[in-house]
């Protein structure tokens, strides 16, 4: 294998790893914040538990989409580039 092809392959795997790693860190932090604030709200107002739980699940799904987007970018870097 030629040296430039090896460098390109290594850069491709490194870029995919960084894309997935950075995207996962952001999604995990965001999901933790959503859950933390929802639990805090449930502790303060137990009668709002159903509404807060529903809102938390929607917030978790929206936040997780960032992680899914980073996974798609990582796969595209591995397959297309």
PDB file of N, CA, C and O in Angstrom:
ATOM      1  N   UNK A   1       0.853  -1.175   0.000  1.00  0.00           N
ATOM      2  CA  UNK A   1       0.000   0.000   0.000  1.00  0.00           C
ATOM      3  C   UNK A   1       0.895   1.233   0.000  1.00  0.00           C
ATOM      4  O   UNK A   1       1.904   1.291   0.703  1.00  0.00           O
ATOM      5  N   UNK A   2       0.520   2.168  -0.766  1.00  0.00           N
ATOM      6  CA  UNK A   2       1.278   3.398  -0.900  1.00  0.00           C
ATOM      7  C   UNK A   2       1.158   4.229   0.378  1.00  0.00           C
ATOM      8  O   UNK A   2       0.165   4.132   1.100  1.00  0.00           O
ATOM      9  N   UNK A   3       2.178   5.046   0.651  1.00  0.00           N
ATOM     10  CA  UNK A   3       2.208   5.839   1.883  1.00  0.00           C
ATOM     11  C   UNK A   3       1.055   6.828   1.955  1.00  0.00           C
ATOM     12  O   UNK A   3       0.446   6.989   3.012  1.00  0.00           O
ATOM     13  N   UNK A   4       0.747   7.491   0.852  1.00  0.00           N
ATOM     14  CA  UNK A   4      -0.346   8.474   0.877  1.00  0.00           C
ATOM     15  C   UNK A   4      -1.697   7.794   1.110  1.00  0.00           C
ATOM     16  O   UNK A   4      -2.574   8.367   1.757  1.00  0.00           O
ATOM     17  N   UNK A   5      -1.869   6.592   0.594  1.00  0.00           N
ATOM     18  CA  UNK A   5      -3.112   5.856   0.833  1.00  0.00           C
ATOM     19  C   UNK A   5      -3.219   5.446   2.296  1.00  0.00           C
ATOM     20  O   UNK A   5      -4.308   5.462   2.869  1.00  0.00           O
ATOM     21  N   UNK A   6      -2.096   5.080   2.902  1.00  0.00           N
ATOM     22  CA  UNK A   6      -2.097   4.721   4.319  1.00  0.00           C
ATOM     23  C   UNK A   6      -2.423   5.923   5.188  1.00  0.00           C
ATOM     24  O   UNK A   6      -3.168   5.806   6.161  1.00  0.00           O
ATOM     25  N   UNK A   7      -1.870   7.071   4.844  1.00  0.00           N
ATOM     26  CA  UNK A   7      -2.146   8.292   5.605  1.00  0.00           C
ATOM     27  C   UNK A   7      -3.613   8.678   5.455  1.00  0.00           C
ATOM     28  O   UNK A   7      -4.250   9.088   6.425  1.00  0.00           O
ATOM     29  N   UNK A   8      -4.147   8.551   4.250  1.00  0.00           N
ATOM     30  CA  UNK A   8      -5.557   8.864   4.020  1.00  0.00           C
ATOM     31  C   UNK A   8      -6.464   7.936   4.820  1.00  0.00           C
ATOM     32  O   UNK A   8      -7.450   8.383   5.406  1.00  0.00           O
ATOM     33  N   UNK A   9      -6.137   6.661   4.846  1.00  0.00           N
ATOM     34  CA  UNK A   9      -6.935   5.700   5.608  1.00  0.00           C
ATOM     35  C   UNK A   9      -6.874   6.001   7.100  1.00  0.00           C
ATOM     36  O   UNK A   9      -7.893   5.959   7.789  1.00  0.00           O
ATOM     37  N   UNK A  10      -5.685   6.301   7.591  1.00  0.00           N
ATOM     38  CA  UNK A  10      -5.538   6.633   9.014  1.00  0.00           C
ATOM     39  C   UNK A  10      -6.302   7.902   9.363  1.00  0.00           C
ATOM     40  O   UNK A  10      -6.944   7.971  10.412  1.00  0.00           O
ATOM     41  N   UNK A  11      -6.239   8.901   8.500  1.00  0.00           N
ATOM     42  CA  UNK A  11      -6.966  10.150   8.748  1.00  0.00           C
ATOM     43  C   UNK A  11      -8.472   9.924   8.719  1.00  0.00           C
ATOM     44  O   UNK A  11      -9.214  10.541   9.482  1.00  0.00           O
ATOM     45  N   UNK A  12      -8.915   9.044   7.843  1.00  0.00           N
ATOM     46  CA  UNK A  12     -10.342   8.738   7.746  1.00  0.00           C
ATOM     47  C   UNK A  12     -10.849   8.113   9.044  1.00  0.00           C
ATOM     48  O   UNK A  12     -11.892   8.512   9.563  1.00  0.00           O
ATOM     49  N   UNK A  13     -10.118   7.139   9.564  1.00  0.00           N
ATOM     50  CA  UNK A  13     -10.524   6.493  10.814  1.00  0.00           C
ATOM     51  C   UNK A  13     -10.422   7.444  12.001  1.00  0.00           C
ATOM     52  O   UNK A  13     -11.266   7.414  12.897  1.00  0.00           O
ATOM     53  N   UNK A  14      -9.409   8.275  12.010  1.00  0.00           N
ATOM     54  CA  UNK A  14      -9.250   9.250  13.084  1.00  0.00           C
ATOM     55  C   UNK A  14     -10.382  10.274  13.061  1.00  0.00           C
ATOM     56  O   UNK A  14     -10.922  10.619  14.112  1.00  0.00           O
ATOM     57  N   UNK A  15     -10.744  10.758  11.888  1.00  0.00           N
ATOM     58  CA  UNK A  15     -11.834  11.733  11.767  1.00  0.00           C
ATOM     59  C   UNK A  15     -13.167  11.120  12.184  1.00  0.00           C
ATOM     60  O   UNK A  15     -13.969  11.778  12.848  1.00  0.00           O
ATOM     61  N   UNK A  16     -13.409   9.871  11.803  1.00  0.00           N
ATOM     62  CA  UNK A  16     -14.653   9.207  12.204  1.00  0.00           C
ATOM     63  C   UNK A  16     -14.700   9.019  13.716  1.00  0.00           C
ATOM     64  O   UNK A  16     -15.752   9.187  14.334  1.00  0.00           O
ATOM     65  N   UNK A  17     -13.573   8.674  14.306  1.00  0.00           N
ATOM     66  CA  UNK A  17     -13.517   8.523  15.757  1.00  0.00           C
ATOM     67  C   UNK A  17     -13.766   9.830  16.477  1.00  0.00           C
ATOM     68  O   UNK A  17     -14.501   9.866  17.465  1.00  0.00           O
ATOM     69  N   UNK A  18     -13.163  10.907  15.995  1.00  0.00           N
ATOM     70  CA  UNK A  18     -13.397  12.219  16.604  1.00  0.00           C
ATOM     71  C   UNK A  18     -14.850  12.658  16.434  1.00  0.00           C
ATOM     72  O   UNK A  18     -15.445  13.194  17.370  1.00  0.00           O
ATOM     73  N   UNK A  19     -15.421  12.441  15.266  1.00  0.00           N
ATOM     74  CA  UNK A  19     -16.814  12.836  15.029  1.00  0.00           C
ATOM     75  C   UNK A  19     -17.753  12.105  15.978  1.00  0.00           C
ATOM     76  O   UNK A  19     -18.663  12.708  16.547  1.00  0.00           O
ATOM     77  N   UNK A  20     -17.534  10.820  16.145  1.00  0.00           N
ATOM     78  CA  UNK A  20     -18.395  10.042  17.042  1.00  0.00           C
ATOM     79  C   UNK A  20     -18.134  10.397  18.500  1.00  0.00           C
ATOM     80  O   UNK A  20     -19.073  10.499  19.288  1.00  0.00           O
ATOM     81  N   UNK A  21     -16.890  10.584  18.860  1.00  0.00           N
ATOM     82  CA  UNK A  21     -16.557  10.900  20.250  1.00  0.00           C
ATOM     83  C   UNK A  21     -17.088  12.241  20.698  1.00  0.00           C
ATOM     84  O   UNK A  21     -17.716  12.340  21.752  1.00  0.00           O
ATOM     85  N   UNK A  22     -16.846  13.272  19.915  1.00  0.00           N
ATOM     86  CA  UNK A  22     -17.308  14.613  20.279  1.00  0.00           C
ATOM     87  C   UNK A  22     -18.833  14.674  20.252  1.00  0.00           C
ATOM     88  O   UNK A  22     -19.445  15.280  21.132  1.00  0.00           O
ATOM     89  N   UNK A  23     -19.442  14.057  19.259  1.00  0.00           N
ATOM     90  CA  UNK A  23     -20.904  14.046  19.195  1.00  0.00           C
ATOM     91  C   UNK A  23     -21.534  13.293  20.354  1.00  0.00           C
ATOM     92  O   UNK A  23     -22.586  13.694  20.852  1.00  0.00           O
ATOM     93  N   UNK A  24     -20.913  12.218  20.786  1.00  0.00           N
ATOM     94  CA  UNK A  24     -21.443  11.447  21.908  1.00  0.00           C
ATOM     95  C   UNK A  24     -21.314  12.198  23.221  1.00  0.00           C
ATOM     96  O   UNK A  24     -22.205  12.129  24.068  1.00  0.00           O
ATOM     97  N   UNK A  25     -20.217  12.910  23.395  1.00  0.00           N
ATOM     98  CA  UNK A  25     -20.028  13.674  24.631  1.00  0.00           C
ATOM     99  C   UNK A  25     -21.114  14.737  24.759  1.00  0.00           C
ATOM    100  O   UNK A  25     -21.704  14.898  25.827  1.00  0.00           O
ATOM    101  N   UNK A  26     -21.376  15.455  23.688  1.00  0.00           N
ATOM    102  CA  UNK A  26     -22.409  16.487  23.726  1.00  0.00           C
ATOM    103  C   UNK A  26     -23.793  15.919  23.984  1.00  0.00           C
ATOM    104  O   UNK A  26     -24.561  16.476  24.769  1.00  0.00           O
ATOM    105  N   UNK A  27     -24.112  14.816  23.329  1.00  0.00           N
ATOM    106  CA  UNK A  27     -25.427  14.203  23.522  1.00  0.00           C
ATOM    107  C   UNK A  27     -25.582  13.669  24.941  1.00  0.00           C
ATOM    108  O   UNK A  27     -26.639  13.831  25.551  1.00  0.00           O
ATOM    109  N   UNK A  28     -24.550  13.041  25.465  1.00  0.00           N
ATOM    110  CA  UNK A  28     -24.625  12.502  26.825  1.00  0.00           C
ATOM    111  C   UNK A  28     -24.780  13.611  27.856  1.00  0.00           C
ATOM    112  O   UNK A  28     -25.560  13.476  28.799  1.00  0.00           O
ATOM    113  N   UNK A  29     -24.055  14.691  27.688  1.00  0.00           N
ATOM    114  CA  UNK A  29     -24.177  15.817  28.614  1.00  0.00           C
ATOM    115  C   UNK A  29     -25.576  16.422  28.550  1.00  0.00           C
ATOM    116  O   UNK A  29     -26.174  16.720  29.584  1.00  0.00           O
ATOM    117  N   UNK A  30     -26.090  16.600  27.352  1.00  0.00           N
ATOM    118  CA  UNK A  30     -27.428  17.165  27.189  1.00  0.00           C
ATOM    119  C   UNK A  30     -28.509  16.277  27.787  1.00  0.00           C
ATOM    120  O   UNK A  30     -29.434  16.773  28.431  1.00  0.00           O
ATOM    121  N   UNK A  31     -28.400  14.967  27.581  1.00  0.00           N
ATOM    122  CA  UNK A  31     -29.381  14.049  28.146  1.00  0.00           C
ATOM    123  C   UNK A  31     -29.321  14.049  29.666  1.00  0.00           C
ATOM    124  O   UNK A  31     -30.355  13.955  30.327  1.00  0.00           O
ATOM    125  N   UNK A  32     -28.136  14.153  30.221  1.00  0.00           N
ATOM    126  CA  UNK A  32     -27.998  14.236  31.669  1.00  0.00           C
ATOM    127  C   UNK A  32     -28.646  15.486  32.231  1.00  0.00           C
ATOM    128  O   UNK A  32     -29.292  15.445  33.278  1.00  0.00           O
ATOM    129  N   UNK A  33     -28.470  16.595  31.535  1.00  0.00           N
ATOM    130  CA  UNK A  33     -29.090  17.847  31.981  1.00  0.00           C
ATOM    131  C   UNK A  33     -30.614  17.767  31.909  1.00  0.00           C
ATOM    132  O   UNK A  33     -31.305  18.228  32.818  1.00  0.00           O
ATOM    133  N   UNK A  34     -31.134  17.191  30.841  1.00  0.00           N
ATOM    134  CA  UNK A  34     -32.586  17.056  30.697  1.00  0.00           C
ATOM    135  C   UNK A  34     -33.151  16.201  31.829  1.00  0.00           C
ATOM    136  O   UNK A  34     -34.138  16.578  32.459  1.00  0.00           O
ATOM    137  N   UNK A  35     -32.532  15.059  32.086  1.00  0.00           N
ATOM    138  CA  UNK A  35     -33.019  14.170  33.144  1.00  0.00           C
ATOM    139  C   UNK A  35     -32.882  14.815  34.519  1.00  0.00           C
ATOM    140  O   UNK A  35     -33.779  14.699  35.354  1.00  0.00           O
ATOM    141  N   UNK A  36     -31.772  15.486  34.753  1.00  0.00           N
ATOM    142  CA  UNK A  36     -31.541  16.129  36.045  1.00  0.00           C
ATOM    143  C   UNK A  36     -32.594  17.185  36.346  1.00  0.00           C
ATOM    144  O   UNK A  36     -33.137  17.236  37.449  1.00  0.00           O
ATOM    145  N   UNK A  37     -32.874  18.013  35.375  1.00  0.00           N
ATOM    146  CA  UNK A  37     -33.852  19.080  35.596  1.00  0.00           C
ATOM    147  C   UNK A  37     -35.279  18.533  35.693  1.00  0.00           C
ATOM    148  O   UNK A  37     -36.107  19.085  36.417  1.00  0.00           O
ATOM    149  N   UNK A  38     -35.563  17.463  34.974  1.00  0.00           N
ATOM    150  CA  UNK A  38     -36.894  16.859  35.078  1.00  0.00           C
ATOM    151  C   UNK A  38     -37.097  16.238  36.461  1.00  0.00           C
ATOM    152  O   UNK A  38     -38.166  16.383  37.053  1.00  0.00           O
ATOM    153  N   UNK A  39     -36.090  15.556  36.971  1.00  0.00           N
ATOM    154  CA  UNK A  39     -36.194  14.965  38.308  1.00  0.00           C
ATOM    155  C   UNK A  39     -36.293  16.052  39.362  1.00  0.00           C
ATOM    156  O   UNK A  39     -37.036  15.910  40.333  1.00  0.00           O
ATOM    157  N   UNK A  40     -35.555  17.129  39.182  1.00  0.00           N
ATOM    158  CA  UNK A  40     -35.642  18.262  40.106  1.00  0.00           C
ATOM    159  C   UNK A  40     -37.056  18.842  40.105  1.00  0.00           C
ATOM    160  O   UNK A  40     -37.600  19.159  41.163  1.00  0.00           O
ATOM    161  N   UNK A  41     -37.641  18.980  38.930  1.00  0.00           N
ATOM    162  CA  UNK A  41     -39.007  19.486  38.835  1.00  0.00           C
ATOM    163  C   UNK A  41     -40.023  18.539  39.460  1.00  0.00           C
ATOM    164  O   UNK A  41     -40.985  18.984  40.086  1.00  0.00           O
ATOM    165  N   UNK A  42     -39.814  17.223  39.292  1.00  0.00           N
ATOM    166  CA  UNK A  42     -40.717  16.245  39.900  1.00  0.00           C
ATOM    167  C   UNK A  42     -40.619  16.271  41.422  1.00  0.00           C
ATOM    168  O   UNK A  42     -41.616  16.075  42.117  1.00  0.00           O
ATOM    169  N   UNK A  43     -39.424  16.510  41.932  1.00  0.00           N
ATOM    170  CA  UNK A  43     -39.254  16.588  43.386  1.00  0.00           C
ATOM    171  C   UNK A  43     -39.932  17.832  43.951  1.00  0.00           C
ATOM    172  O   UNK A  43     -40.452  17.805  45.067  1.00  0.00           O
ATOM    173  N   UNK A  44     -39.929  18.903  43.195  1.00  0.00           N
ATOM    174  CA  UNK A  44     -40.551  20.145  43.665  1.00  0.00           C
ATOM    175  C   UNK A  44     -42.066  20.125  43.521  1.00  0.00           C
ATOM    176  O   UNK A  44     -42.783  20.641  44.379  1.00  0.00           O
ATOM    177  N   UNK A  45     -42.549  19.534  42.443  1.00  0.00           N
ATOM    178  CA  UNK A  45     -43.996  19.487  42.191  1.00  0.00           C
ATOM    179  C   UNK A  45     -44.398  18.071  41.774  1.00  0.00           C
ATOM    180  O   UNK A  45     -44.491  17.782  40.581  1.00  0.00           O
ATOM    181  N   UNK A  46     -44.636  17.188  42.746  1.00  0.00           N
ATOM    182  CA  UNK A  46     -44.979  15.793  42.410  1.00  0.00           C
ATOM    183  C   UNK A  46     -46.255  15.653  41.577  1.00  0.00           C
ATOM    184  O   UNK A  46     -46.408  14.675  40.844  1.00  0.00           O
ATOM    185  N   UNK A  47     -47.163  16.609  41.680  1.00  0.00           N
ATOM    186  CA  UNK A  47     -48.415  16.508  40.922  1.00  0.00           C
ATOM    187  C   UNK A  47     -48.201  16.726  39.425  1.00  0.00           C
ATOM    188  O   UNK A  47     -49.074  16.387  38.626  1.00  0.00           O
ATOM    189  N   UNK A  48     -47.067  17.280  39.037  1.00  0.00           N
ATOM    190  CA  UNK A  48     -46.751  17.517  37.620  1.00  0.00           C
ATOM    191  C   UNK A  48     -45.905  16.391  37.015  1.00  0.00           C
ATOM    192  O   UNK A  48     -45.338  16.547  35.933  1.00  0.00           O
ATOM    193  N   UNK A  49     -45.824  15.257  37.720  1.00  0.00           N
ATOM    194  CA  UNK A  49     -44.924  14.183  37.297  1.00  0.00           C
ATOM    195  C   UNK A  49     -45.229  13.677  35.888  1.00  0.00           C
ATOM    196  O   UNK A  49     -44.310  13.495  35.089  1.00  0.00           O
ATOM    197  N   UNK A  50     -46.491  13.450  35.574  1.00  0.00           N
ATOM    198  CA  UNK A  50     -46.846  12.923  34.246  1.00  0.00           C
ATOM    199  C   UNK A  50     -46.439  13.876  33.130  1.00  0.00           C
ATOM    200  O   UNK A  50     -45.882  13.455  32.117  1.00  0.00           O
ATOM    201  N   UNK A  51     -46.717  15.145  33.319  1.00  0.00           N
ATOM    202  CA  UNK A  51     -46.372  16.144  32.307  1.00  0.00           C
ATOM    203  C   UNK A  51     -44.859  16.280  32.158  1.00  0.00           C
ATOM    204  O   UNK A  51     -44.339  16.373  31.046  1.00  0.00           O
ATOM    205  N   UNK A  52     -44.160  16.291  33.296  1.00  0.00           N
ATOM    206  CA  UNK A  52     -42.702  16.422  33.242  1.00  0.00           C
ATOM    207  C   UNK A  52     -42.049  15.190  32.629  1.00  0.00           C
ATOM    208  O   UNK A  52     -41.070  15.303  31.891  1.00  0.00           O
ATOM    209  N   UNK A  53     -42.591  14.010  32.934  1.00  0.00           N
ATOM    210  CA  UNK A  53     -42.030  12.785  32.369  1.00  0.00           C
ATOM    211  C   UNK A  53     -42.190  12.761  30.853  1.00  0.00           C
ATOM    212  O   UNK A  53     -41.266  12.393  30.128  1.00  0.00           O
ATOM    213  N   UNK A  54     -43.361  13.152  30.385  1.00  0.00           N
ATOM    214  CA  UNK A  54     -43.613  13.192  28.936  1.00  0.00           C
ATOM    215  C   UNK A  54     -42.678  14.199  28.252  1.00  0.00           C
ATOM    216  O   UNK A  54     -42.108  13.916  27.199  1.00  0.00           O
ATOM    217  N   UNK A  55     -42.534  15.365  28.865  1.00  0.00           N
ATOM    218  CA  UNK A  55     -41.648  16.385  28.307  1.00  0.00           C
ATOM    219  C   UNK A  55     -40.197  15.925  28.339  1.00  0.00           C
ATOM    220  O   UNK A  55     -39.434  16.204  27.414  1.00  0.00           O
ATOM    221  N   UNK A  56     -39.809  15.212  29.414  1.00  0.00           N
ATOM    222  CA  UNK A  56     -38.442  14.719  29.520  1.00  0.00           C
ATOM    223  C   UNK A  56     -38.139  13.700  28.417  1.00  0.00           C
ATOM    224  O   UNK A  56     -37.065  13.733  27.816  1.00  0.00           O
ATOM    225  N   UNK A  57     -39.081  12.805  28.156  1.00  0.00           N
ATOM    226  CA  UNK A  57     -38.858  11.789  27.120  1.00  0.00           C
ATOM    227  C   UNK A  57     -38.704  12.449  25.750  1.00  0.00           C
ATOM    228  O   UNK A  57     -37.852  12.041  24.961  1.00  0.00           O
ATOM    229  N   UNK A  58     -39.512  13.454  25.465  1.00  0.00           N
ATOM    230  CA  UNK A  58     -39.387  14.179  24.198  1.00  0.00           C
ATOM    231  C   UNK A  58     -38.040  14.895  24.136  1.00  0.00           C
ATOM    232  O   UNK A  58     -37.375  14.880  23.100  1.00  0.00           O
ATOM    233  N   UNK A  59     -37.639  15.519  25.241  1.00  0.00           N
ATOM    234  CA  UNK A  59     -36.336  16.190  25.288  1.00  0.00           C
ATOM    235  C   UNK A  59     -35.180  15.226  25.114  1.00  0.00           C
ATOM    236  O   UNK A  59     -34.193  15.542  24.450  1.00  0.00           O
ATOM    237  N   UNK A  60     -35.303  14.033  25.719  1.00  0.00           N
ATOM    238  CA  UNK A  60     -34.263  13.017  25.560  1.00  0.00           C
ATOM    239  C   UNK A  60     -34.153  12.580  24.096  1.00  0.00           C
ATOM    240  O   UNK A  60     -33.050  12.400  23.580  1.00  0.00           O
ATOM    241  N   UNK A  61     -35.285  12.412  23.441  1.00  0.00           N
ATOM    242  CA  UNK A  61     -35.276  11.987  22.035  1.00  0.00           C
ATOM    243  C   UNK A  61     -34.646  13.047  21.144  1.00  0.00           C
ATOM    244  O   UNK A  61     -33.868  12.727  20.245  1.00  0.00           O
ATOM    245  N   UNK A  62     -34.981  14.305  21.393  1.00  0.00           N
ATOM    246  CA  UNK A  62     -34.403  15.384  20.588  1.00  0.00           C
ATOM    247  C   UNK A  62     -32.900  15.481  20.831  1.00  0.00           C
ATOM    248  O   UNK A  62     -32.127  15.682  19.895  1.00  0.00           O
ATOM    249  N   UNK A  63     -32.493  15.338  22.086  1.00  0.00           N
ATOM    250  CA  UNK A  63     -31.071  15.417  22.413  1.00  0.00           C
ATOM    251  C   UNK A  63     -30.302  14.239  21.819  1.00  0.00           C
ATOM    252  O   UNK A  63     -29.170  14.403  21.365  1.00  0.00           O
ATOM    253  N   UNK A  64     -30.906  13.062  21.820  1.00  0.00           N
ATOM    254  CA  UNK A  64     -30.241  11.881  21.274  1.00  0.00           C
ATOM    255  C   UNK A  64     -30.039  11.992  19.769  1.00  0.00           C
ATOM    256  O   UNK A  64     -29.151  11.346  19.214  1.00  0.00           O
ATOM    257  N   UNK A  65     -30.854  12.806  19.104  1.00  0.00           N
ATOM    258  CA  UNK A  65     -30.693  12.954  17.660  1.00  0.00           C
ATOM    259  C   UNK A  65     -29.310  13.508  17.310  1.00  0.00           C
ATOM    260  O   UNK A  65     -28.786  13.220  16.234  1.00  0.00           O
ATOM    261  N   UNK A  66     -28.717  14.295  18.199  1.00  0.00           N
ATOM    262  CA  UNK A  66     -27.356  14.787  17.966  1.00  0.00           C
ATOM    263  C   UNK A  66     -26.366  13.629  17.894  1.00  0.00           C
ATOM    264  O   UNK A  66     -25.494  13.605  17.026  1.00  0.00           O
ATOM    265  N   UNK A  67     -26.503  12.674  18.804  1.00  0.00           N
ATOM    266  CA  UNK A  67     -25.638  11.497  18.773  1.00  0.00           C
ATOM    267  C   UNK A  67     -25.847  10.662  17.527  1.00  0.00           C
ATOM    268  O   UNK A  67     -24.893  10.117  16.972  1.00  0.00           O
ATOM    269  N   UNK A  68     -27.090  10.560  17.085  1.00  0.00           N
ATOM    270  CA  UNK A  68     -27.385   9.802  15.871  1.00  0.00           C
ATOM    271  C   UNK A  68     -26.796  10.500  14.648  1.00  0.00           C
ATOM    272  O   UNK A  68     -26.268   9.842  13.752  1.00  0.00           O
ATOM    273  N   UNK A  69     -26.886  11.835  14.609  1.00  0.00           N
ATOM    274  CA  UNK A  69     -26.286  12.577  13.498  1.00  0.00           C
ATOM    275  C   UNK A  69     -24.774  12.376  13.463  1.00  0.00           C
ATOM    276  O   UNK A  69     -24.194  12.222  12.388  1.00  0.00           O
ATOM    277  N   UNK A  70     -24.135  12.375  14.625  1.00  0.00           N
ATOM    278  CA  UNK A  70     -22.683  12.168  14.637  1.00  0.00           C
ATOM    279  C   UNK A  70     -22.335  10.751  14.195  1.00  0.00           C
ATOM    280  O   UNK A  70     -21.302  10.543  13.561  1.00  0.00           O
ATOM    281  N   UNK A  71     -23.179   9.775  14.519  1.00  0.00           N
ATOM    282  CA  UNK A  71     -22.961   8.410  14.038  1.00  0.00           C
ATOM    283  C   UNK A  71     -23.075   8.351  12.521  1.00  0.00           C
ATOM    284  O   UNK A  71     -22.278   7.680  11.865  1.00  0.00           O
ATOM    285  N   UNK A  72     -24.054   9.044  11.963  1.00  0.00           N
ATOM    286  CA  UNK A  72     -24.222   9.069  10.508  1.00  0.00           C
ATOM    287  C   UNK A  72     -23.018   9.722   9.839  1.00  0.00           C
ATOM    288  O   UNK A  72     -22.539   9.244   8.810  1.00  0.00           O
ATOM    289  N   UNK A  73     -22.527  10.820  10.426  1.00  0.00           N
ATOM    290  CA  UNK A  73     -21.344  11.486   9.869  1.00  0.00           C
ATOM    291  C   UNK A  73     -20.141  10.557   9.932  1.00  0.00           C
ATOM    292  O   UNK A  73     -19.365  10.488   8.979  1.00  0.00           O
ATOM    293  N   UNK A  74     -19.974   9.839  11.048  1.00  0.00           N
ATOM    294  CA  UNK A  74     -18.847   8.912  11.169  1.00  0.00           C
ATOM    295  C   UNK A  74     -18.939   7.794  10.131  1.00  0.00           C
ATOM    296  O   UNK A  74     -17.932   7.426   9.527  1.00  0.00           O
ATOM    297  N   UNK A  75     -20.125   7.262   9.926  1.00  0.00           N
ATOM    298  CA  UNK A  75     -20.299   6.210   8.918  1.00  0.00           C
ATOM    299  C   UNK A  75     -20.017   6.753   7.523  1.00  0.00           C
ATOM    300  O   UNK A  75     -19.390   6.080   6.705  1.00  0.00           O
ATOM    301  N   UNK A  76     -20.483   7.974   7.251  1.00  0.00           N
ATOM    302  CA  UNK A  76     -20.207   8.575   5.942  1.00  0.00           C
ATOM    303  C   UNK A  76     -18.709   8.791   5.745  1.00  0.00           C
ATOM    304  O   UNK A  76     -18.194   8.587   4.646  1.00  0.00           O
ATOM    305  N   UNK A  77     -18.007   9.205   6.803  1.00  0.00           N
ATOM    306  CA  UNK A  77     -16.562   9.380   6.684  1.00  0.00           C
ATOM    307  C   UNK A  77     -15.870   8.060   6.376  1.00  0.00           C
ATOM    308  O   UNK A  77     -14.912   8.023   5.604  1.00  0.00           O
ATOM    309  N   UNK A  78     -16.353   6.979   6.977  1.00  0.00           N
ATOM    310  CA  UNK A  78     -15.726   5.680   6.747  1.00  0.00           C
ATOM    311  C   UNK A  78     -16.063   5.105   5.373  1.00  0.00           C
ATOM    312  O   UNK A  78     -15.206   4.495   4.733  1.00  0.00           O
ATOM    313  N   UNK A  79     -17.284   5.288   4.920  1.00  0.00           N
ATOM    314  CA  UNK A  79     -17.722   4.641   3.683  1.00  0.00           C
ATOM    315  C   UNK A  79     -17.485   5.475   2.426  1.00  0.00           C
ATOM    316  O   UNK A  79     -17.167   4.924   1.372  1.00  0.00           O
ATOM    317  N   UNK A  80     -17.635   6.784   2.525  1.00  0.00           N
ATOM    318  CA  UNK A  80     -17.609   7.621   1.328  1.00  0.00           C
ATOM    319  C   UNK A  80     -16.222   8.185   1.057  1.00  0.00           C
ATOM    320  O   UNK A  80     -15.760   8.176  -0.084  1.00  0.00           O
ATOM    321  N   UNK A  81     -15.569   8.664   2.076  1.00  0.00           N
ATOM    322  CA  UNK A  81     -14.278   9.343   1.882  1.00  0.00           C
ATOM    323  C   UNK A  81     -13.206   8.332   1.581  1.00  0.00           C
ATOM    324  O   UNK A  81     -12.048   8.700   1.385  1.00  0.00           O
TER     325      UNK A  81
END
